[in-house]
Amino acid sequence: MINLDARYHHYLDGKTKFCINNVCESVLGYGWTDDGKDITGYYVQTENRRLYYGLDEKFIYMKEMASI
């Protein structure tokens, strides 16, 4: 299982920014996604978007904050 705390916790203090396509933002949170039965992946919530990843750690899709 992926250790999300080891990977993303240091971003929560706001000093380190999470950069996607040369856009750097603070991370507000992260967590697991599921289908109601099994864990299917995880997300990272930044100031303006939520990024979804599969358990294989590959990017799946992104939602802008206004649509969440």
N, C-alpha and C positions, 0 to 999 in steps of 0.2 A: 504494500500500500504506500502511496505517496505521502510523505510527511509535509503537510501544508505549512505547519508552523515553522519548520526548518527553512522552507523555501520562501515564505512571504512575511513572516512576523516582523522582520527588521524594517519592512516598508511602512509599518503602521505608525511609527513615530513622526512621519512627515518629513524627515530629513533626507531620506533616500526616495527618489522618485521612480515609478514604474514607467518605462518608456516603450511605446508602441509606435512604430513608423515615425520616429523622430518627434513624437508628442509625449512629453513627460508629465505625469500626474501623480498625485498622492493616492495611496491605496487606503480605502476606507474599511475594507473587510475582504474576507475570502471564506469559502465553505464548500461543502459537497453538494452535488446534484444527484437526484435519484429518479427512478421511474415508478416509485411507489412500492417497490419490492427490493431492488438492488441499487447500490451506488453505481452511477453511470459516468461520473466525472466530477469536475470541480469548477468553481468560478472565482474570478478576482474582480472585486468591485473597486473602481477608481472614481475620481470626482465626477466624471462625465459619461462613463460607460461601464458595462459589465461584460467581461470576457469569459467565454465558456471553453473548457478544455475537456478532452476525453481522458480516460484512465491511462491511455498510452501517452499522455502529456502533449498531444497534438491539439492545436487550436481548432475549434469547431466553428464558432460564430461570435459576434459581438452585438450587444444591444446598447443603443444610446440611452442615457439616464432618463430622458424625458419619456421614453416608452416603457420604462420598468414600473 
